[in-house]
Amino acid sequence: MMLLKGLTVVLGLAFLLFGCFIYFGKKYNLINGFESDFKEGRKNEEYAKRVGLVELVIGIALLITGIALIIFA
């Protein structure tokens, strides 16, 4: 159970950091294949912002879940 708690917190932090880097820092190179697709016109900046926001939300949810598991379980 302790491994699950630690893994949840670590995954939450990873998703949160990547989401922040993509959404706020505009580091779109963290999205796999985005730069080549952007140059070819298949993806735009809105797509990158949505990916960053989704990762940010998943990171927050996982981090809160992990902390709740540590406190209550």
CHARMM internal coordinates of N, CA and C (Angstrom, degrees):
IC EDIT
DIST 1 N 1 CA 1.4516
DIST 1 CA 1 C 1.5278
ANGL 1 N 1 CA 1 C 110.57
DIST 1 C 2 N 1.3231
ANGL 1 CA 1 C 2 N 115.46
DIHE 1 N 1 CA 1 C 2 N -35.52
DIST 2 N 2 CA 1.4605
ANGL 1 C 2 N 2 CA 118.70
DIHE 1 CA 1 C 2 N 2 CA 179.82
DIST 2 CA 2 C 1.5317
ANGL 2 N 2 CA 2 C 111.11
DIHE 1 C 2 N 2 CA 2 C -64.53
DIST 2 C 3 N 1.3386
ANGL 2 CA 2 C 3 N 116.23
DIHE 2 N 2 CA 2 C 3 N -34.85
DIST 3 N 3 CA 1.4563
ANGL 2 C 3 N 3 CA 120.75
DIHE 2 CA 2 C 3 N 3 CA 177.85
DIST 3 CA 3 C 1.5270
ANGL 3 N 3 CA 3 C 110.46
DIHE 2 C 3 N 3 CA 3 C -64.52
DIST 3 C 4 N 1.3199
ANGL 3 CA 3 C 4 N 117.30
DIHE 3 N 3 CA 3 C 4 N -40.34
DIST 4 N 4 CA 1.4613
ANGL 3 C 4 N 4 CA 121.64
DIHE 3 CA 3 C 4 N 4 CA 178.55
DIST 4 CA 4 C 1.5273
ANGL 4 N 4 CA 4 C 111.17
DIHE 3 C 4 N 4 CA 4 C -63.45
DIST 4 C 5 N 1.3073
ANGL 4 CA 4 C 5 N 116.22
DIHE 4 N 4 CA 4 C 5 N -41.74
DIST 5 N 5 CA 1.4660
ANGL 4 C 5 N 5 CA 120.31
DIHE 4 CA 4 C 5 N 5 CA 179.12
DIST 5 CA 5 C 1.5221
ANGL 5 N 5 CA 5 C 110.90
DIHE 4 C 5 N 5 CA 5 C -63.22
DIST 5 C 6 N 1.3131
ANGL 5 CA 5 C 6 N 115.86
DIHE 5 N 5 CA 5 C 6 N -47.37
DIST 6 N 6 CA 1.4597
ANGL 5 C 6 N 6 CA 120.00
DIHE 5 CA 5 C 6 N 6 CA -179.64
DIST 6 CA 6 C 1.5139
ANGL 6 N 6 CA 6 C 112.42
DIHE 5 C 6 N 6 CA 6 C -64.74
DIST 6 C 7 N 1.3312
ANGL 6 CA 6 C 7 N 116.74
DIHE 6 N 6 CA 6 C 7 N -40.98
DIST 7 N 7 CA 1.4565
ANGL 6 C 7 N 7 CA 121.40
DIHE 6 CA 6 C 7 N 7 CA 179.50
DIST 7 CA 7 C 1.5257
ANGL 7 N 7 CA 7 C 111.22
DIHE 6 C 7 N 7 CA 7 C -64.60
DIST 7 C 8 N 1.3140
ANGL 7 CA 7 C 8 N 116.78
DIHE 7 N 7 CA 7 C 8 N -38.99
DIST 8 N 8 CA 1.4638
ANGL 7 C 8 N 8 CA 120.79
DIHE 7 CA 7 C 8 N 8 CA 179.10
DIST 8 CA 8 C 1.5229
ANGL 8 N 8 CA 8 C 111.22
DIHE 7 C 8 N 8 CA 8 C -64.67
DIST 8 C 9 N 1.3249
ANGL 8 CA 8 C 9 N 116.38
DIHE 8 N 8 CA 8 C 9 N -42.95
DIST 9 N 9 CA 1.4679
ANGL 8 C 9 N 9 CA 120.11
DIHE 8 CA 8 C 9 N 9 CA 179.50
DIST 9 CA 9 C 1.5253
ANGL 9 N 9 CA 9 C 110.65
DIHE 8 C 9 N 9 CA 9 C -66.72
DIST 9 C 10 N 1.3202
ANGL 9 CA 9 C 10 N 117.36
DIHE 9 N 9 CA 9 C 10 N -43.63
DIST 10 N 10 CA 1.4702
ANGL 9 C 10 N 10 CA 120.71
DIHE 9 CA 9 C 10 N 10 CA -179.25
DIST 10 CA 10 C 1.5286
ANGL 10 N 10 CA 10 C 110.73
DIHE 9 C 10 N 10 CA 10 C -64.69
DIST 10 C 11 N 1.3259
ANGL 10 CA 10 C 11 N 117.40
DIHE 10 N 10 CA 10 C 11 N -44.13
DIST 11 N 11 CA 1.4660
ANGL 10 C 11 N 11 CA 120.17
DIHE 10 CA 10 C 11 N 11 CA 177.06
DIST 11 CA 11 C 1.5277
ANGL 11 N 11 CA 11 C 111.32
DIHE 10 C 11 N 11 CA 11 C -63.26
DIST 11 C 12 N 1.3160
ANGL 11 CA 11 C 12 N 116.58
DIHE 11 N 11 CA 11 C 12 N -39.51
DIST 12 N 12 CA 1.4645
ANGL 11 C 12 N 12 CA 120.20
DIHE 11 CA 11 C 12 N 12 CA 177.56
DIST 12 CA 12 C 1.5144
ANGL 12 N 12 CA 12 C 111.92
DIHE 11 C 12 N 12 CA 12 C -61.49
DIST 12 C 13 N 1.3246
ANGL 12 CA 12 C 13 N 116.28
DIHE 12 N 12 CA 12 C 13 N -43.31
DIST 13 N 13 CA 1.4631
ANGL 12 C 13 N 13 CA 119.87
DIHE 12 CA 12 C 13 N 13 CA 178.25
DIST 13 CA 13 C 1.5230
ANGL 13 N 13 CA 13 C 111.62
DIHE 12 C 13 N 13 CA 13 C -65.69
DIST 13 C 14 N 1.3214
ANGL 13 CA 13 C 14 N 116.54
DIHE 13 N 13 CA 13 C 14 N -40.65
DIST 14 N 14 CA 1.4671
ANGL 13 C 14 N 14 CA 120.11
DIHE 13 CA 13 C 14 N 14 CA -179.79
DIST 14 CA 14 C 1.5317
ANGL 14 N 14 CA 14 C 110.86
DIHE 13 C 14 N 14 CA 14 C -63.67
DIST 14 C 15 N 1.3306
ANGL 14 CA 14 C 15 N 116.83
DIHE 14 N 14 CA 14 C 15 N -48.55
DIST 15 N 15 CA 1.4617
ANGL 14 C 15 N 15 CA 119.99
DIHE 14 CA 14 C 15 N 15 CA 178.76
DIST 15 CA 15 C 1.5244
ANGL 15 N 15 CA 15 C 110.94
DIHE 14 C 15 N 15 CA 15 C -63.12
DIST 15 C 16 N 1.3239
ANGL 15 CA 15 C 16 N 116.87
DIHE 15 N 15 CA 15 C 16 N -39.66
DIST 16 N 16 CA 1.4590
ANGL 15 C 16 N 16 CA 120.81
DIHE 15 CA 15 C 16 N 16 CA 179.74
DIST 16 CA 16 C 1.5273
ANGL 16 N 16 CA 16 C 111.22
DIHE 15 C 16 N 16 CA 16 C -62.93
DIST 16 C 17 N 1.3283
ANGL 16 CA 16 C 17 N 116.91
DIHE 16 N 16 CA 16 C 17 N -45.39
DIST 17 N 17 CA 1.4645
ANGL 16 C 17 N 17 CA 120.22
DIHE 16 CA 16 C 17 N 17 CA 179.88
DIST 17 CA 17 C 1.5208
ANGL 17 N 17 CA 17 C 111.75
DIHE 16 C 17 N 17 CA 17 C -65.44
DIST 17 C 18 N 1.3368
ANGL 17 CA 17 C 18 N 117.10
DIHE 17 N 17 CA 17 C 18 N -46.43
DIST 18 N 18 CA 1.4520
ANGL 17 C 18 N 18 CA 119.16
DIHE 17 CA 17 C 18 N 18 CA 179.16
DIST 18 CA 18 C 1.5233
ANGL 18 N 18 CA 18 C 111.02
DIHE 17 C 18 N 18 CA 18 C -63.18
DIST 18 C 19 N 1.3188
ANGL 18 CA 18 C 19 N 117.17
DIHE 18 N 18 CA 18 C 19 N -39.52
DIST 19 N 19 CA 1.4593
ANGL 18 C 19 N 19 CA 120.62
DIHE 18 CA 18 C 19 N 19 CA 177.55
DIST 19 CA 19 C 1.5220
ANGL 19 N 19 CA 19 C 111.94
DIHE 18 C 19 N 19 CA 19 C -62.39
DIST 19 C 20 N 1.3231
ANGL 19 CA 19 C 20 N 117.08
DIHE 19 N 19 CA 19 C 20 N -41.87
DIST 20 N 20 CA 1.4691
ANGL 19 C 20 N 20 CA 121.11
DIHE 19 CA 19 C 20 N 20 CA 177.44
DIST 20 CA 20 C 1.5258
ANGL 20 N 20 CA 20 C 111.17
DIHE 19 C 20 N 20 CA 20 C -65.24
DIST 20 C 21 N 1.3176
ANGL 20 CA 20 C 21 N 116.52
DIHE 20 N 20 CA 20 C 21 N -44.14
DIST 21 N 21 CA 1.4642
ANGL 20 C 21 N 21 CA 120.02
DIHE 20 CA 20 C 21 N 21 CA 179.89
DIST 21 CA 21 C 1.5252
ANGL 21 N 21 CA 21 C 111.53
DIHE 20 C 21 N 21 CA 21 C -62.00
DIST 21 C 22 N 1.3157
ANGL 21 CA 21 C 22 N 116.84
DIHE 21 N 21 CA 21 C 22 N -40.58
DIST 22 N 22 CA 1.4623
ANGL 21 C 22 N 22 CA 119.99
DIHE 21 CA 21 C 22 N 22 CA -178.03
DIST 22 CA 22 C 1.5254
ANGL 22 N 22 CA 22 C 110.81
DIHE 21 C 22 N 22 CA 22 C -77.15
DIST 22 C 23 N 1.3270
ANGL 22 CA 22 C 23 N 117.43
DIHE 22 N 22 CA 22 C 23 N -47.93
DIST 23 N 23 CA 1.4592
ANGL 22 C 23 N 23 CA 120.48
DIHE 22 CA 22 C 23 N 23 CA -173.05
DIST 23 CA 23 C 1.5272
ANGL 23 N 23 CA 23 C 112.34
DIHE 22 C 23 N 23 CA 23 C -75.06
DIST 23 C 24 N 1.3188
ANGL 23 CA 23 C 24 N 117.64
DIHE 23 N 23 CA 23 C 24 N -48.22
DIST 24 N 24 CA 1.4609
ANGL 23 C 24 N 24 CA 120.79
DIHE 23 CA 23 C 24 N 24 CA -176.91
DIST 24 CA 24 C 1.5240
ANGL 24 N 24 CA 24 C 112.90
DIHE 23 C 24 N 24 CA 24 C -92.73
DIST 24 C 25 N 1.3426
ANGL 24 CA 24 C 25 N 117.31
DIHE 24 N 24 CA 24 C 25 N -38.50
DIST 25 N 25 CA 1.4489
ANGL 24 C 25 N 25 CA 121.03
DIHE 24 CA 24 C 25 N 25 CA -176.22
DIST 25 CA 25 C 1.5146
ANGL 25 N 25 CA 25 C 114.61
DIHE 24 C 25 N 25 CA 25 C -86.59
DIST 25 C 26 N 1.3230
ANGL 25 CA 25 C 26 N 117.29
DIHE 25 N 25 CA 25 C 26 N -8.24
DIST 26 N 26 CA 1.4599
ANGL 25 C 26 N 26 CA 123.79
DIHE 25 CA 25 C 26 N 26 CA 179.93
DIST 26 CA 26 C 1.5292
ANGL 26 N 26 CA 26 C 112.19
DIHE 25 C 26 N 26 CA 26 C 54.46
DIST 26 C 27 N 1.3165
ANGL 26 CA 26 C 27 N 116.20
DIHE 26 N 26 CA 26 C 27 N 40.42
DIST 27 N 27 CA 1.4584
ANGL 26 C 27 N 27 CA 121.10
DIHE 26 CA 26 C 27 N 27 CA 174.98
DIST 27 CA 27 C 1.5274
ANGL 27 N 27 CA 27 C 108.14
DIHE 26 C 27 N 27 CA 27 C -92.99
DIST 27 C 28 N 1.3163
ANGL 27 CA 27 C 28 N 114.64
DIHE 27 N 27 CA 27 C 28 N 76.87
DIST 28 N 28 CA 1.4503
ANGL 27 C 28 N 28 CA 120.75
DIHE 27 CA 27 C 28 N 28 CA -174.18
DIST 28 CA 28 C 1.5195
ANGL 28 N 28 CA 28 C 112.41
DIHE 27 C 28 N 28 CA 28 C -72.94
DIST 28 C 29 N 1.3257
ANGL 28 CA 28 C 29 N 117.42
DIHE 28 N 28 CA 28 C 29 N -12.46
DIST 29 N 29 CA 1.4634
ANGL 28 C 29 N 29 CA 119.75
DIHE 28 CA 28 C 29 N 29 CA 177.35
DIST 29 CA 29 C 1.5301
ANGL 29 N 29 CA 29 C 111.82
DIHE 28 C 29 N 29 CA 29 C -69.37
DIST 29 C 30 N 1.3230
ANGL 29 CA 29 C 30 N 118.50
DIHE 29 N 29 CA 29 C 30 N -10.86
DIST 30 N 30 CA 1.4599
ANGL 29 C 30 N 30 CA 121.46
DIHE 29 CA 29 C 30 N 30 CA 176.11
DIST 30 CA 30 C 1.5326
ANGL 30 N 30 CA 30 C 111.88
DIHE 29 C 30 N 30 CA 30 C -75.78
DIST 30 C 31 N 1.3224
ANGL 30 CA 30 C 31 N 116.88
DIHE 30 N 30 CA 30 C 31 N -15.80
DIST 31 N 31 CA 1.4591
ANGL 30 C 31 N 31 CA 121.12
DIHE 30 CA 30 C 31 N 31 CA 176.79
DIST 31 CA 31 C 1.5237
ANGL 31 N 31 CA 31 C 107.17
DIHE 30 C 31 N 31 CA 31 C -87.39
DIST 31 C 32 N 1.2905
ANGL 31 CA 31 C 32 N 115.59
DIHE 31 N 31 CA 31 C 32 N 125.93
DIST 32 N 32 CA 1.4607
ANGL 31 C 32 N 32 CA 121.52
DIHE 31 CA 31 C 32 N 32 CA -174.39
DIST 32 CA 32 C 1.5272
ANGL 32 N 32 CA 32 C 111.80
DIHE 31 C 32 N 32 CA 32 C -62.92
DIST 32 C 33 N 1.3351
ANGL 32 CA 32 C 33 N 116.63
DIHE 32 N 32 CA 32 C 33 N 118.15
DIST 33 N 33 CA 1.4559
ANGL 32 C 33 N 33 CA 122.07
DIHE 32 CA 32 C 33 N 33 CA 176.47
DIST 33 CA 33 C 1.5123
ANGL 33 N 33 CA 33 C 115.58
DIHE 32 C 33 N 33 CA 33 C 75.60
DIST 33 C 34 N 1.3228
ANGL 33 CA 33 C 34 N 117.87
DIHE 33 N 33 CA 33 C 34 N 10.93
DIST 34 N 34 CA 1.4623
ANGL 33 C 34 N 34 CA 119.55
DIHE 33 CA 33 C 34 N 34 CA -175.27
DIST 34 CA 34 C 1.5214
ANGL 34 N 34 CA 34 C 112.11
DIHE 33 C 34 N 34 CA 34 C -70.26
DIST 34 C 35 N 1.3223
ANGL 34 CA 34 C 35 N 117.59
DIHE 34 N 34 CA 34 C 35 N -41.38
DIST 35 N 35 CA 1.4597
ANGL 34 C 35 N 35 CA 120.20
DIHE 34 CA 34 C 35 N 35 CA -174.59
DIST 35 CA 35 C 1.5271
ANGL 35 N 35 CA 35 C 111.64
DIHE 34 C 35 N 35 CA 35 C -62.42
DIST 35 C 36 N 1.3259
ANGL 35 CA 35 C 36 N 117.45
DIHE 35 N 35 CA 35 C 36 N -42.58
DIST 36 N 36 CA 1.4669
ANGL 35 C 36 N 36 CA 119.43
DIHE 35 CA 35 C 36 N 36 CA 179.24
DIST 36 CA 36 C 1.5328
ANGL 36 N 36 CA 36 C 110.97
DIHE 35 C 36 N 36 CA 36 C -69.46
DIST 36 C 37 N 1.3311
ANGL 36 CA 36 C 37 N 117.19
DIHE 36 N 36 CA 36 C 37 N -38.72
DIST 37 N 37 CA 1.4627
ANGL 36 C 37 N 37 CA 120.03
DIHE 36 CA 36 C 37 N 37 CA 177.22
DIST 37 CA 37 C 1.5222
ANGL 37 N 37 CA 37 C 111.56
DIHE 36 C 37 N 37 CA 37 C -67.74
DIST 37 C 38 N 1.3251
ANGL 37 CA 37 C 38 N 116.94
DIHE 37 N 37 CA 37 C 38 N -33.66
DIST 38 N 38 CA 1.4649
ANGL 37 C 38 N 38 CA 121.23
DIHE 37 CA 37 C 38 N 38 CA 178.21
DIST 38 CA 38 C 1.5264
ANGL 38 N 38 CA 38 C 110.40
DIHE 37 C 38 N 38 CA 38 C -66.83
DIST 38 C 39 N 1.3265
ANGL 38 CA 38 C 39 N 116.23
DIHE 38 N 38 CA 38 C 39 N -42.22
DIST 39 N 39 CA 1.4690
ANGL 38 C 39 N 39 CA 119.91
DIHE 38 CA 38 C 39 N 39 CA 179.46
DIST 39 CA 39 C 1.5180
ANGL 39 N 39 CA 39 C 111.54
DIHE 38 C 39 N 39 CA 39 C -65.54
DIST 39 C 40 N 1.3296
ANGL 39 CA 39 C 40 N 117.32
DIHE 39 N 39 CA 39 C 40 N -33.22
DIST 40 N 40 CA 1.4563
ANGL 39 C 40 N 40 CA 121.08
DIHE 39 CA 39 C 40 N 40 CA -179.85
DIST 40 CA 40 C 1.5305
ANGL 40 N 40 CA 40 C 112.00
DIHE 39 C 40 N 40 CA 40 C -85.08
DIST 40 C 41 N 1.3144
ANGL 40 CA 40 C 41 N 118.15
DIHE 40 N 40 CA 40 C 41 N -5.83
DIST 41 N 41 CA 1.4593
ANGL 40 C 41 N 41 CA 121.72
DIHE 40 CA 40 C 41 N 41 CA 176.06
DIST 41 CA 41 C 1.5114
ANGL 41 N 41 CA 41 C 114.93
DIHE 40 C 41 N 41 CA 41 C 86.09
DIST 41 C 42 N 1.3278
ANGL 41 CA 41 C 42 N 118.00
DIHE 41 N 41 CA 41 C 42 N 10.00
DIST 42 N 42 CA 1.4681
ANGL 41 C 42 N 42 CA 120.07
DIHE 41 CA 41 C 42 N 42 CA -179.17
DIST 42 CA 42 C 1.5235
ANGL 42 N 42 CA 42 C 112.02
DIHE 41 C 42 N 42 CA 42 C -80.98
DIST 42 C 43 N 1.3200
ANGL 42 CA 42 C 43 N 117.30
DIHE 42 N 42 CA 42 C 43 N -28.67
DIST 43 N 43 CA 1.4632
ANGL 42 C 43 N 43 CA 121.28
DIHE 42 CA 42 C 43 N 43 CA 179.76
DIST 43 CA 43 C 1.5194
ANGL 43 N 43 CA 43 C 108.82
DIHE 42 C 43 N 43 CA 43 C -130.65
DIST 43 C 44 N 1.3297
ANGL 43 CA 43 C 44 N 115.76
DIHE 43 N 43 CA 43 C 44 N 151.87
DIST 44 N 44 CA 1.4584
ANGL 43 C 44 N 44 CA 119.88
DIHE 43 CA 43 C 44 N 44 CA -179.48
DIST 44 CA 44 C 1.5249
ANGL 44 N 44 CA 44 C 110.17
DIHE 43 C 44 N 44 CA 44 C -122.86
DIST 44 C 45 N 1.3229
ANGL 44 CA 44 C 45 N 115.47
DIHE 44 N 44 CA 44 C 45 N -176.85
DIST 45 N 45 CA 1.4579
ANGL 44 C 45 N 45 CA 120.71
DIHE 44 CA 44 C 45 N 45 CA -177.07
DIST 45 CA 45 C 1.5269
ANGL 45 N 45 CA 45 C 111.91
DIHE 44 C 45 N 45 CA 45 C -67.79
DIST 45 C 46 N 1.3178
ANGL 45 CA 45 C 46 N 117.43
DIHE 45 N 45 CA 45 C 46 N -29.46
DIST 46 N 46 CA 1.4701
ANGL 45 C 46 N 46 CA 120.70
DIHE 45 CA 45 C 46 N 46 CA 177.06
DIST 46 CA 46 C 1.5213
ANGL 46 N 46 CA 46 C 111.23
DIHE 45 C 46 N 46 CA 46 C -61.78
DIST 46 C 47 N 1.3192
ANGL 46 CA 46 C 47 N 115.99
DIHE 46 N 46 CA 46 C 47 N -39.98
DIST 47 N 47 CA 1.4706
ANGL 46 C 47 N 47 CA 120.78
DIHE 46 CA 46 C 47 N 47 CA 177.52
DIST 47 CA 47 C 1.5289
ANGL 47 N 47 CA 47 C 110.04
DIHE 46 C 47 N 47 CA 47 C -59.48
DIST 47 C 48 N 1.3223
ANGL 47 CA 47 C 48 N 116.81
DIHE 47 N 47 CA 47 C 48 N -45.66
DIST 48 N 48 CA 1.4628
ANGL 47 C 48 N 48 CA 120.94
DIHE 47 CA 47 C 48 N 48 CA -179.39
DIST 48 CA 48 C 1.5281
ANGL 48 N 48 CA 48 C 110.79
DIHE 47 C 48 N 48 CA 48 C -63.84
DIST 48 C 49 N 1.3166
ANGL 48 CA 48 C 49 N 116.72
DIHE 48 N 48 CA 48 C 49 N -40.06
DIST 49 N 49 CA 1.4636
ANGL 48 C 49 N 49 CA 120.29
DIHE 48 CA 48 C 49 N 49 CA 178.43
DIST 49 CA 49 C 1.5333
ANGL 49 N 49 CA 49 C 111.02
DIHE 48 C 49 N 49 CA 49 C -63.78
DIST 49 C 50 N 1.3499
ANGL 49 CA 49 C 50 N 116.90
DIHE 49 N 49 CA 49 C 50 N -40.03
DIST 50 N 50 CA 1.4699
ANGL 49 C 50 N 50 CA 119.99
DIHE 49 CA 49 C 50 N 50 CA 178.37
DIST 50 CA 50 C 1.5146
ANGL 50 N 50 CA 50 C 111.15
DIHE 49 C 50 N 50 CA 50 C -65.64
DIST 50 C 51 N 1.3283
ANGL 50 CA 50 C 51 N 117.10
DIHE 50 N 50 CA 50 C 51 N -41.12
DIST 51 N 51 CA 1.4616
ANGL 50 C 51 N 51 CA 120.45
DIHE 50 CA 50 C 51 N 51 CA 177.99
DIST 51 CA 51 C 1.5259
ANGL 51 N 51 CA 51 C 109.64
DIHE 50 C 51 N 51 CA 51 C -61.78
DIST 51 C 52 N 1.3213
ANGL 51 CA 51 C 52 N 117.50
DIHE 51 N 51 CA 51 C 52 N -44.51
DIST 52 N 52 CA 1.4605
ANGL 51 C 52 N 52 CA 121.30
DIHE 51 CA 51 C 52 N 52 CA 178.31
DIST 52 CA 52 C 1.5141
ANGL 52 N 52 CA 52 C 112.45
DIHE 51 C 52 N 52 CA 52 C -62.55
DIST 52 C 53 N 1.3213
ANGL 52 CA 52 C 53 N 116.79
DIHE 52 N 52 CA 52 C 53 N -40.92
DIST 53 N 53 CA 1.4658
ANGL 52 C 53 N 53 CA 120.84
DIHE 52 CA 52 C 53 N 53 CA 179.33
DIST 53 CA 53 C 1.5191
ANGL 53 N 53 CA 53 C 111.15
DIHE 52 C 53 N 53 CA 53 C -66.56
DIST 53 C 54 N 1.3246
ANGL 53 CA 53 C 54 N 117.38
DIHE 53 N 53 CA 53 C 54 N -41.55
DIST 54 N 54 CA 1.4632
ANGL 53 C 54 N 54 CA 120.80
DIHE 53 CA 53 C 54 N 54 CA 178.78
DIST 54 CA 54 C 1.5290
ANGL 54 N 54 CA 54 C 110.22
DIHE 53 C 54 N 54 CA 54 C -63.27
DIST 54 C 55 N 1.3207
ANGL 54 CA 54 C 55 N 117.17
DIHE 54 N 54 CA 54 C 55 N -43.59
DIST 55 N 55 CA 1.4610
ANGL 54 C 55 N 55 CA 119.37
DIHE 54 CA 54 C 55 N 55 CA 178.29
DIST 55 CA 55 C 1.5218
ANGL 55 N 55 CA 55 C 111.29
DIHE 54 C 55 N 55 CA 55 C -65.23
DIST 55 C 56 N 1.3088
ANGL 55 CA 55 C 56 N 117.01
DIHE 55 N 55 CA 55 C 56 N -37.56
DIST 56 N 56 CA 1.4598
ANGL 55 C 56 N 56 CA 121.32
DIHE 55 CA 55 C 56 N 56 CA 178.30
DIST 56 CA 56 C 1.5278
ANGL 56 N 56 CA 56 C 111.05
DIHE 55 C 56 N 56 CA 56 C -63.00
DIST 56 C 57 N 1.3088
ANGL 56 CA 56 C 57 N 117.25
DIHE 56 N 56 CA 56 C 57 N -44.96
DIST 57 N 57 CA 1.4715
ANGL 56 C 57 N 57 CA 121.75
DIHE 56 CA 56 C 57 N 57 CA -179.22
DIST 57 CA 57 C 1.5271
ANGL 57 N 57 CA 57 C 110.42
DIHE 56 C 57 N 57 CA 57 C -67.25
DIST 57 C 58 N 1.3261
ANGL 57 CA 57 C 58 N 117.30
DIHE 57 N 57 CA 57 C 58 N -43.03
DIST 58 N 58 CA 1.4684
ANGL 57 C 58 N 58 CA 120.35
DIHE 57 CA 57 C 58 N 58 CA 177.87
DIST 58 CA 58 C 1.5244
ANGL 58 N 58 CA 58 C 110.10
DIHE 57 C 58 N 58 CA 58 C -62.74
DIST 58 C 59 N 1.3182
ANGL 58 CA 58 C 59 N 117.16
DIHE 58 N 58 CA 58 C 59 N -40.46
DIST 59 N 59 CA 1.4547
ANGL 58 C 59 N 59 CA 121.03
DIHE 58 CA 58 C 59 N 59 CA 178.37
DIST 59 CA 59 C 1.5209
ANGL 59 N 59 CA 59 C 112.52
DIHE 58 C 59 N 59 CA 59 C -62.49
DIST 59 C 60 N 1.3158
ANGL 59 CA 59 C 60 N 116.86
DIHE 59 N 59 CA 59 C 60 N -43.30
DIST 60 N 60 CA 1.4640
ANGL 59 C 60 N 60 CA 120.83
DIHE 59 CA 59 C 60 N 60 CA 178.49
DIST 60 CA 60 C 1.5228
ANGL 60 N 60 CA 60 C 109.98
DIHE 59 C 60 N 60 CA 60 C -63.62
DIST 60 C 61 N 1.3295
ANGL 60 CA 60 C 61 N 116.63
DIHE 60 N 60 CA 60 C 61 N -44.21
DIST 61 N 61 CA 1.4673
ANGL 60 C 61 N 61 CA 120.24
DIHE 60 CA 60 C 61 N 61 CA -179.24
DIST 61 CA 61 C 1.5304
ANGL 61 N 61 CA 61 C 111.23
DIHE 60 C 61 N 61 CA 61 C -63.55
DIST 61 C 62 N 1.3233
ANGL 61 CA 61 C 62 N 116.84
DIHE 61 N 61 CA 61 C 62 N -44.62
DIST 62 N 62 CA 1.4681
ANGL 61 C 62 N 62 CA 119.55
DIHE 61 CA 61 C 62 N 62 CA 179.58
DIST 62 CA 62 C 1.5227
ANGL 62 N 62 CA 62 C 112.03
DIHE 61 C 62 N 62 CA 62 C -66.03
DIST 62 C 63 N 1.3269
ANGL 62 CA 62 C 63 N 115.91
DIHE 62 N 62 CA 62 C 63 N -39.40
DIST 63 N 63 CA 1.4623
ANGL 62 C 63 N 63 CA 119.14
DIHE 62 CA 62 C 63 N 63 CA 179.82
DIST 63 CA 63 C 1.5218
ANGL 63 N 63 CA 63 C 111.36
DIHE 62 C 63 N 63 CA 63 C -65.76
DIST 63 C 64 N 1.3085
ANGL 63 CA 63 C 64 N 117.40
DIHE 63 N 63 CA 63 C 64 N -43.05
DIST 64 N 64 CA 1.4685
ANGL 63 C 64 N 64 CA 120.96
DIHE 63 CA 63 C 64 N 64 CA 177.74
DIST 64 CA 64 C 1.5235
ANGL 64 N 64 CA 64 C 110.39
DIHE 63 C 64 N 64 CA 64 C -64.33
DIST 64 C 65 N 1.3293
ANGL 64 CA 64 C 65 N 116.76
DIHE 64 N 64 CA 64 C 65 N -41.25
DIST 65 N 65 CA 1.4639
ANGL 64 C 65 N 65 CA 120.65
DIHE 64 CA 64 C 65 N 65 CA 177.74
DIST 65 CA 65 C 1.5199
ANGL 65 N 65 CA 65 C 111.05
DIHE 64 C 65 N 65 CA 65 C -62.67
DIST 65 C 66 N 1.3162
ANGL 65 CA 65 C 66 N 116.89
DIHE 65 N 65 CA 65 C 66 N -44.46
DIST 66 N 66 CA 1.4581
ANGL 65 C 66 N 66 CA 120.66
DIHE 65 CA 65 C 66 N 66 CA 179.51
DIST 66 CA 66 C 1.5158
ANGL 66 N 66 CA 66 C 113.24
DIHE 65 C 66 N 66 CA 66 C -62.78
DIST 66 C 67 N 1.3253
ANGL 66 CA 66 C 67 N 115.66
DIHE 66 N 66 CA 66 C 67 N -43.05
DIST 67 N 67 CA 1.4631
ANGL 66 C 67 N 67 CA 119.58
DIHE 66 CA 66 C 67 N 67 CA 178.46
DIST 67 CA 67 C 1.5240
ANGL 67 N 67 CA 67 C 110.64
DIHE 66 C 67 N 67 CA 67 C -66.04
DIST 67 C 68 N 1.3302
ANGL 67 CA 67 C 68 N 117.02
DIHE 67 N 67 CA 67 C 68 N -40.48
DIST 68 N 68 CA 1.4572
ANGL 67 C 68 N 68 CA 121.17
DIHE 67 CA 67 C 68 N 68 CA 177.82
DIST 68 CA 68 C 1.5315
ANGL 68 N 68 CA 68 C 110.57
DIHE 67 C 68 N 68 CA 68 C -63.30
DIST 68 C 69 N 1.3201
ANGL 68 CA 68 C 69 N 117.28
DIHE 68 N 68 CA 68 C 69 N -39.64
DIST 69 N 69 CA 1.4655
ANGL 68 C 69 N 69 CA 120.41
DIHE 68 CA 68 C 69 N 69 CA 176.54
DIST 69 CA 69 C 1.5150
ANGL 69 N 69 CA 69 C 111.40
DIHE 68 C 69 N 69 CA 69 C -63.15
DIST 69 C 70 N 1.3166
ANGL 69 CA 69 C 70 N 117.30
DIHE 69 N 69 CA 69 C 70 N -41.08
DIST 70 N 70 CA 1.4542
ANGL 69 C 70 N 70 CA 120.82
DIHE 69 CA 69 C 70 N 70 CA 179.75
DIST 70 CA 70 C 1.5296
ANGL 70 N 70 CA 70 C 110.69
DIHE 69 C 70 N 70 CA 70 C -65.47
DIST 70 C 71 N 1.3246
ANGL 70 CA 70 C 71 N 117.26
DIHE 70 N 70 CA 70 C 71 N -41.79
DIST 71 N 71 CA 1.4659
ANGL 70 C 71 N 71 CA 120.40
DIHE 70 CA 70 C 71 N 71 CA -176.42
DIST 71 CA 71 C 1.5341
ANGL 71 N 71 CA 71 C 111.49
DIHE 70 C 71 N 71 CA 71 C -74.93
DIST 71 C 72 N 1.3293
ANGL 71 CA 71 C 72 N 117.85
DIHE 71 N 71 CA 71 C 72 N -45.71
DIST 72 N 72 CA 1.4614
ANGL 71 C 72 N 72 CA 120.10
DIHE 71 CA 71 C 72 N 72 CA -169.79
DIST 72 CA 72 C 1.5231
ANGL 72 N 72 CA 72 C 114.62
DIHE 71 C 72 N 72 CA 72 C -99.03
DIST 72 C 73 N 1.3092
ANGL 72 CA 72 C 73 N 119.08
DIHE 72 N 72 CA 72 C 73 N -15.60
DIST 73 N 73 CA 1.4722
ANGL 72 C 73 N 73 CA 118.31
DIHE 72 CA 72 C 73 N 73 CA -177.48
DIST 73 CA 73 C 1.5162
ANGL 73 N 73 CA 73 C 111.28
DIHE 72 C 73 N 73 CA 73 C -108.96
END
COOR INIT
IC SEED 1 N 1 CA 1 C
IC BUILD
